[in-house]
Amino acid sequence: ADGAPGSLLATAGAMRAAGLLLAWALLHPAATQQCHPASPGGVLRFTDRHAEIRVPALHRVPSSLDPLYGLVRRCLDLIQQNPLPTELLRTALHDPGSVRTSQVVQYELGYVVCAAVALLFTVAVPVAGMCFCYCRSRRRCGGRLRAHRRSLGCRRRCLLACLSFTSLIILISVTCAFVTSQRVKGQMEPGLGAVPATLRTLRQHLANVPQGVQMVVDKFEVPRKQIISDLGGLSRSVGLSIHAQLKAVTYAALADLQDRAGDLQTSLHHLQILDRTVRALAAARAELEPALRERRRRVVALLDDPRCTSCASVLGRAQSLELGADYSKVPSVEKVLKELDGLPRSDFAEMIRQGNGTFNSIPELTVERMAQVIQDLRDDLARTAEKVQSIADSFPLPDYTRPVSEALLKAEDGSQPYLREVERFERYRWIAGTVLCSIILLILACNGTGMALGAYGLSKREDPSDYECRGEAGAKLLLV
């Protein structure tokens, strides 16, 4: 009987805890489970509306001269070891007059030294050649007959080998120079033609920037529709998530509540039987007590009669004769029955069934309760789409694209005469390079012919100390 109220209080506490947990899950659906779409979302891709507007990239075709280009690049890196003077460039852009020539020379010191050596070489070699020719024409520099000795033959062969090796190196160099000049010319022509095309393409891209912005705004409709589609099943998904998260706890609590309700009904039945029994026994005792007092009075009077012999020993027992059972000392359960008043009329099975049905209707309840929230979210998405469109409409794209487009148009118009000048100078450069290469090839031809005639004349000479016309012709070719 004492455990029945405690069981009821424990059951009520369990129901309150389950109710609080359910309310918390309804108010914080994100904390119970992260909602994921039923199907994997598609990737939002922005297609290029003007992919056909392209400038073909110009690439140098790989060739056997790549090692030579690498050698030249390493030589230039070796000559120019100073880092790029960013401070000097920044100063020149802001105030060109403040840049001193010594600063530029200090940075370009390697190239200045190479230019000085090249200038000295360009001046010294022709001067030395003319001096030698003048001396040779005066018969003061060689040309004298010498007695044939073995050392003279070794000297001639050594000079022939050195001159042949030098001519071979010059031939390889002039071949590389001629091929490189031709390839520079072949790369320059399409490069010059690509300049106006590139500027024109940039203007077209700038003109298409507003369309691209509008395309981005239109693409916002894709995630908006996806979000609206996800919101359509969000409330039921949240309800199912809550139901799945609380199912084990709630079903266990309902089963425990059903067991406690059965125990409570059994305890209440026993309490009612106990109360009725105590009342019946108390009434019976009240009826029995007057009769017992009358019987005791008569027995005491009988035993107290002087004529009764040997009655003194039982007289005390007769005087103390009383009812042994005092039912007034039995604890009353009326207070407990009053607290549980109305409980017998409660249908616990029906209550548990209703609780189970209410819990199973959580998804529908969530849909009903979140309908307004979903509608508010849809309204917010609609306002966001309108705001994005208004931002795109109010964005001052022409204020930014118009000056750049005008500058590109001006640069395109102004580049035509400049490109024609560049093409003209490129033609002059190619002609000058071809002439110089041809002159060097002529020198190499003279060298080769002179060495061949000289060697042939020496081999046909009967007397090594005499002149021979073919050898003399070879010597003059070498002199030229």
Legacy VTK file of the C-alpha trace (Angstrom):
# vtk DataFile Version 3.0
C-alpha trace
ASCII
DATASET POLYDATA
POINTS 480 float
0.000 0.000 0.000
2.837 2.412 0.784
4.487 1.652 -2.607
1.412 2.491 -4.704
1.688 6.324 -4.462
5.439 6.130 -5.174
4.792 4.051 -8.289
2.220 6.582 -9.471
4.607 9.499 -8.912
7.414 7.691 -10.748
5.111 6.999 -13.694
3.966 10.628 -13.801
7.610 11.793 -13.714
8.484 9.489 -16.592
5.564 10.862 -18.633
6.609 14.451 -17.899
10.202 13.701 -18.950
8.977 12.123 -22.190
6.770 15.143 -22.863
9.638 17.586 -22.282
11.893 15.578 -24.591
9.249 15.542 -27.292
8.689 19.301 -26.980
12.440 19.958 -27.209
12.669 17.793 -30.321
9.796 19.703 -31.930
11.361 23.059 -31.169
14.910 22.016 -32.183
14.581 19.590 -35.083
18.101 20.355 -36.293
19.604 19.023 -33.070
18.058 15.587 -33.424
19.124 14.780 -36.952
20.678 16.509 -39.887
18.235 16.303 -42.756
19.670 15.088 -46.027
17.864 15.014 -49.360
16.516 11.697 -50.450
18.551 11.832 -53.644
22.003 13.340 -54.175
21.716 16.949 -55.293
22.953 17.913 -58.706
25.997 20.095 -59.192
25.199 23.646 -60.278
27.165 24.327 -63.446
27.493 27.697 -65.173
27.917 27.211 -68.891
29.890 29.740 -70.890
27.465 31.522 -73.178
30.284 32.796 -75.398
32.622 29.843 -75.504
32.980 30.224 -79.271
34.736 33.598 -78.840
38.313 32.477 -78.520
41.763 33.639 -79.581
43.828 30.674 -80.723
46.963 30.328 -78.650
50.234 30.602 -80.514
52.809 28.009 -79.517
56.321 27.517 -80.755
56.692 24.148 -82.428
59.286 22.000 -80.625
62.338 21.385 -82.761
65.939 20.259 -82.647
67.007 23.822 -81.749
65.458 23.618 -78.277
68.841 22.777 -76.647
70.289 25.855 -78.353
67.471 28.015 -76.969
68.112 26.554 -73.547
71.833 27.301 -73.842
71.105 30.911 -74.855
68.660 31.301 -71.968
71.222 29.984 -69.475
73.864 32.333 -70.884
71.491 35.281 -70.511
70.691 34.248 -66.948
74.414 34.031 -66.256
74.999 37.494 -67.724
72.035 39.107 -65.950
72.207 38.013 -62.328
70.651 41.087 -60.729
67.071 40.665 -59.462
64.234 42.545 -61.114
64.349 46.153 -59.771
60.710 46.468 -58.697
61.383 49.680 -56.802
63.066 51.201 -59.851
60.121 50.215 -62.073
57.637 51.642 -59.598
59.594 54.905 -59.484
59.804 55.025 -63.289
56.032 54.569 -63.597
55.255 57.349 -61.121
58.058 59.773 -61.955
60.176 58.854 -65.010
62.372 61.944 -64.642
63.657 60.835 -61.245
65.273 57.662 -62.638
69.024 58.117 -63.198
70.882 56.485 -66.050
73.424 55.028 -63.645
70.700 53.023 -61.916
69.593 51.453 -65.193
73.214 50.771 -66.216
73.889 49.171 -62.828
70.942 46.814 -63.298
71.871 46.076 -66.956
75.599 45.863 -66.219
75.969 42.381 -67.679
74.366 43.375 -70.977
76.370 46.607 -71.061
79.635 44.663 -70.732
78.541 42.210 -73.443
77.548 45.100 -75.741
80.914 46.756 -75.178
82.757 43.532 -75.973
80.602 43.011 -79.077
81.257 46.582 -80.258
84.974 46.158 -79.675
84.920 42.866 -81.547
82.918 44.397 -84.411
85.412 47.249 -84.777
88.639 45.393 -83.984
88.232 42.427 -86.358
87.674 44.458 -89.572
90.468 46.857 -88.599
92.820 43.958 -87.942
91.776 42.351 -91.226
92.390 45.552 -93.223
95.755 46.070 -91.551
96.710 42.487 -92.393
95.583 42.944 -95.992
97.566 46.142 -96.324
100.643 44.496 -94.815
100.180 41.455 -97.044
99.851 43.598 -100.139
103.203 45.147 -99.256
104.762 41.703 -99.044
105.581 42.226 -95.400
103.237 39.692 -93.801
104.073 36.249 -95.061
104.264 35.114 -98.655
107.997 34.465 -98.576
109.352 31.164 -99.703
110.741 28.941 -97.019
112.786 25.849 -97.136
110.755 22.735 -96.675
111.134 21.343 -93.237
109.169 18.861 -91.256
108.116 21.550 -88.771
106.683 23.601 -91.651
104.413 20.717 -92.651
103.257 20.256 -89.063
102.550 23.976 -88.827
100.575 23.903 -92.052
98.510 20.925 -90.902
97.895 22.567 -87.534
96.767 25.804 -89.203
94.555 23.801 -91.578
92.932 21.937 -88.703
92.349 25.121 -86.664
90.913 26.962 -89.651
88.679 24.000 -90.520
87.410 23.739 -86.964
86.767 27.495 -86.805
84.955 27.406 -90.142
82.826 24.475 -88.946
81.849 26.344 -85.764
81.000 29.456 -87.806
78.974 27.351 -90.261
76.942 25.769 -87.471
76.407 29.179 -85.852
75.313 30.901 -89.066
72.978 27.998 -89.845
71.363 28.325 -86.414
71.161 32.094 -86.854
69.519 31.786 -90.271
66.991 29.158 -89.045
66.203 31.220 -85.952
65.684 34.351 -88.064
63.287 32.461 -90.319
61.330 31.132 -87.339
61.163 34.564 -85.718
59.705 35.869 -88.971
57.224 32.987 -89.081
56.137 33.625 -85.480
55.982 37.399 -85.827
53.411 37.505 -88.639
50.624 35.550 -86.859
51.511 37.277 -83.590
50.999 40.710 -85.115
47.715 39.588 -86.632
46.514 38.263 -83.272
46.855 41.634 -81.510
43.738 43.296 -83.020
41.849 40.003 -82.812
42.662 39.779 -79.103
41.540 43.366 -78.475
38.349 42.731 -80.448
37.665 39.571 -78.445
38.151 41.444 -75.174
35.613 44.059 -76.310
33.139 41.313 -77.161
33.611 39.744 -73.735
33.078 43.112 -72.064
29.942 43.647 -74.104
28.653 40.272 -72.948
29.293 40.924 -69.229
25.681 42.135 -68.566
24.334 39.003 -70.196
26.630 36.920 -68.003
25.374 38.689 -64.889
21.791 38.049 -65.938
22.706 34.422 -66.562
24.000 34.166 -62.988
20.753 35.679 -61.731
18.772 33.194 -63.813
20.840 30.352 -62.403
19.737 31.400 -58.907
16.363 29.926 -59.829
17.956 26.456 -59.864
18.899 26.335 -56.152
15.684 28.173 -55.272
13.579 25.480 -56.906
15.712 22.799 -55.292
15.259 24.393 -51.862
11.522 24.712 -52.381
11.410 21.068 -53.429
13.361 20.069 -50.324
11.113 22.201 -48.115
8.088 20.300 -49.409
9.213 17.141 -47.622
11.188 18.797 -44.840
8.443 18.890 -42.209
7.552 15.232 -42.666
11.241 14.329 -42.713
11.694 16.194 -39.416
8.667 14.391 -37.971
9.960 11.006 -39.077
13.375 11.879 -37.654
11.842 12.837 -34.288
9.734 9.681 -34.300
12.791 7.538 -35.090
14.900 9.245 -32.418
12.282 8.948 -29.642
10.701 5.659 -30.670
12.773 3.412 -28.430
12.467 5.695 -25.365
8.754 6.363 -25.833
7.757 2.759 -26.469
9.769 1.663 -23.434
8.091 4.386 -21.332
4.616 3.359 -22.537
5.343 -0.297 -21.814
6.618 0.612 -18.358
3.565 2.817 -17.832
1.297 -0.057 -18.769
3.041 -2.311 -16.242
2.818 0.366 -13.575
-0.860 0.903 -14.341
-1.548 -2.800 -13.863
0.352 -2.761 -10.583
-1.555 0.321 -9.537
-4.918 -1.294 -10.321
-3.933 -4.380 -8.335
-2.727 -2.275 -5.398
-5.926 -0.204 -5.484
-8.042 -3.365 -5.438
-6.098 -4.679 -2.461
-6.423 -1.342 -0.662
-10.178 -1.357 -1.173
-10.434 -4.939 0.139
-8.266 -3.973 3.101
-10.417 -0.951 3.899
-13.628 -2.945 3.697
-12.179 -5.726 5.817
-10.945 -3.310 8.500
-14.335 -1.590 8.587
-16.153 -4.941 8.868
-13.845 -6.143 11.622
-14.174 -2.860 13.503
-17.984 -3.088 13.297
-17.920 -6.680 14.452
-15.662 -5.714 17.336
-18.032 -2.912 18.312
-20.879 -5.379 18.399
-18.849 -7.929 20.329
-17.482 -5.607 22.995
-20.827 -4.918 24.944
-21.644 -8.610 24.996
-18.144 -9.362 26.197
-18.407 -6.785 29.013
-21.756 -8.285 30.123
-20.285 -11.784 30.035
-17.255 -10.619 32.019
-19.469 -8.958 34.634
-21.463 -12.133 35.071
-18.364 -14.311 35.241
-16.734 -12.016 37.786
-19.956 -12.004 39.881
-20.125 -15.755 39.712
-16.536 -16.249 40.667
-16.728 -13.649 43.403
-19.528 -15.560 45.174
-18.372 -16.783 48.616
-19.953 -20.050 47.965
-17.539 -20.609 45.059
-14.585 -22.551 46.293
-11.291 -22.560 44.453
-12.435 -19.641 42.275
-9.920 -17.130 43.515
-7.238 -18.380 41.104
-9.280 -17.652 38.005
-10.973 -14.515 39.298
-8.081 -12.326 38.149
-8.142 -13.827 34.731
-11.890 -13.219 34.454
-11.477 -9.611 35.517
-8.839 -9.018 32.785
-10.895 -10.633 30.111
-10.895 -8.256 27.033
-10.995 -8.397 23.260
-7.537 -9.170 21.956
-7.927 -7.565 18.481
-7.924 -3.746 18.440
-8.639 -2.823 14.792
-8.385 0.901 15.521
-4.595 0.479 15.495
-4.626 -0.669 11.877
-3.285 2.257 9.676
-6.058 3.955 7.784
-5.901 3.944 3.983
-8.647 6.473 3.523
-6.163 9.260 2.691
-4.583 7.168 -0.021
-7.974 6.209 -1.387
-8.994 9.873 -1.454
-5.800 10.742 -3.396
-6.594 7.998 -5.855
-10.217 9.061 -6.044
-11.459 8.608 -9.559
-8.639 6.242 -10.523
-10.914 3.231 -10.686
-12.920 5.025 -13.335
-9.774 5.626 -15.460
-9.188 3.338 -18.396
-5.410 3.009 -18.443
-5.431 0.817 -21.532
-7.328 3.488 -23.447
-4.979 6.197 -22.160
-1.918 4.239 -23.250
-3.501 3.564 -26.636
-4.199 7.264 -27.071
-0.623 8.123 -26.041
0.717 5.604 -28.531
-1.499 7.024 -31.260
-0.430 10.573 -30.430
3.233 9.597 -30.618
2.756 7.811 -33.930
1.031 10.912 -35.323
4.143 13.059 -34.730
5.006 13.251 -38.496
1.513 14.585 -39.305
1.652 16.870 -36.286
5.043 18.193 -37.415
3.688 18.876 -40.894
0.807 20.807 -39.348
2.933 22.766 -36.915
5.699 23.577 -39.455
3.337 24.603 -42.259
3.641 28.275 -41.346
7.423 28.017 -40.970
7.759 26.406 -44.399
5.551 29.092 -45.907
7.677 31.812 -44.301
10.812 30.216 -45.731
9.267 30.123 -49.198
8.336 33.786 -48.882
11.906 34.584 -47.815
13.254 32.730 -50.857
10.928 34.680 -53.136
12.072 37.952 -51.571
15.697 36.865 -51.902
15.214 36.151 -55.614
13.654 39.571 -56.079
16.518 41.161 -54.149
19.117 39.378 -56.303
17.370 40.568 -59.445
17.188 44.123 -58.098
20.903 44.046 -57.248
21.706 42.845 -60.779
19.494 45.545 -62.283
21.017 48.289 -60.138
24.625 47.164 -60.630
26.388 49.902 -62.662
27.943 47.608 -65.231
27.961 50.157 -68.095
29.850 52.630 -65.922
32.675 50.118 -65.661
32.575 48.376 -69.024
32.080 51.432 -71.242
35.433 53.133 -70.422
37.320 49.861 -70.781
35.564 49.066 -74.063
36.337 52.546 -75.406
39.970 52.192 -74.333
40.189 48.803 -76.079
38.612 50.243 -79.223
41.072 53.146 -79.155
43.961 50.732 -78.633
42.700 48.571 -81.524
42.479 51.559 -83.868
45.821 52.926 -82.733
47.581 49.579 -83.001
47.129 49.300 -86.777
49.807 51.843 -87.809
52.090 50.661 -85.023
51.700 47.053 -86.148
52.439 48.082 -89.738
55.626 49.799 -88.546
56.573 46.721 -86.557
55.945 44.560 -89.609
58.084 46.880 -91.744
60.958 46.845 -89.249
60.612 43.092 -88.967
61.008 42.860 -92.728
64.130 45.053 -92.553
65.467 42.923 -89.737
64.953 39.761 -91.720
66.632 41.259 -94.799
69.577 42.498 -92.732
69.897 39.139 -90.989
69.738 37.277 -94.300
72.394 39.556 -95.832
74.705 39.136 -92.858
74.239 35.380 -92.872
74.923 35.360 -96.618
78.103 37.399 -96.127
79.312 34.967 -93.482
78.398 32.068 -95.766
80.454 33.761 -98.509
83.375 34.049 -96.097
83.007 30.375 -95.242
82.899 29.551 -98.951
86.123 31.492 -99.461
87.677 29.715 -96.490
86.651 26.290 -97.728
87.707 26.958 -101.312
91.002 28.469 -100.193
91.817 25.541 -97.926
90.887 23.055 -100.629
92.943 24.788 -103.324
95.869 25.299 -100.964
95.924 21.669 -99.878
95.508 20.510 -103.471
98.285 22.835 -104.643
100.663 21.611 -101.944
99.955 18.010 -102.840
100.685 18.646 -106.567
103.763 20.778 -106.023
106.945 19.068 -107.179
109.249 21.391 -105.306
107.842 22.492 -101.933
109.857 25.678 -102.256
108.211 26.758 -105.514
104.948 28.608 -106.114
102.003 26.820 -107.611
99.067 28.612 -109.215
96.325 26.621 -107.439
97.992 27.064 -104.062
98.440 30.777 -104.773
94.727 31.056 -105.650
93.826 29.326 -102.395
96.009 31.714 -100.448
94.318 34.724 -102.088
90.880 33.314 -101.278
91.908 32.925 -97.642
93.240 36.474 -97.701
89.938 37.792 -99.114
LINES 1 481
480 0 1 2 3 4 5 6 7 8 9 10 11 12 13 14 15 16 17 18 19 20 21 22 23 24 25 26 27 28 29 30 31 32 33 34 35 36 37 38 39 40 41 42 43 44 45 46 47 48 49 50 51 52 53 54 55 56 57 58 59 60 61 62 63 64 65 66 67 68 69 70 71 72 73 74 75 76 77 78 79 80 81 82 83 84 85 86 87 88 89 90 91 92 93 94 95 96 97 98 99 100 101 102 103 104 105 106 107 108 109 110 111 112 113 114 115 116 117 118 119 120 121 122 123 124 125 126 127 128 129 130 131 132 133 134 135 136 137 138 139 140 141 142 143 144 145 146 147 148 149 150 151 152 153 154 155 156 157 158 159 160 161 162 163 164 165 166 167 168 169 170 171 172 173 174 175 176 177 178 179 180 181 182 183 184 185 186 187 188 189 190 191 192 193 194 195 196 197 198 199 200 201 202 203 204 205 206 207 208 209 210 211 212 213 214 215 216 217 218 219 220 221 222 223 224 225 226 227 228 229 230 231 232 233 234 235 236 237 238 239 240 241 242 243 244 245 246 247 248 249 250 251 252 253 254 255 256 257 258 259 260 261 262 263 264 265 266 267 268 269 270 271 272 273 274 275 276 277 278 279 280 281 282 283 284 285 286 287 288 289 290 291 292 293 294 295 296 297 298 299 300 301 302 303 304 305 306 307 308 309 310 311 312 313 314 315 316 317 318 319 320 321 322 323 324 325 326 327 328 329 330 331 332 333 334 335 336 337 338 339 340 341 342 343 344 345 346 347 348 349 350 351 352 353 354 355 356 357 358 359 360 361 362 363 364 365 366 367 368 369 370 371 372 373 374 375 376 377 378 379 380 381 382 383 384 385 386 387 388 389 390 391 392 393 394 395 396 397 398 399 400 401 402 403 404 405 406 407 408 409 410 411 412 413 414 415 416 417 418 419 420 421 422 423 424 425 426 427 428 429 430 431 432 433 434 435 436 437 438 439 440 441 442 443 444 445 446 447 448 449 450 451 452 453 454 455 456 457 458 459 460 461 462 463 464 465 466 467 468 469 470 471 472 473 474 475 476 477 478 479
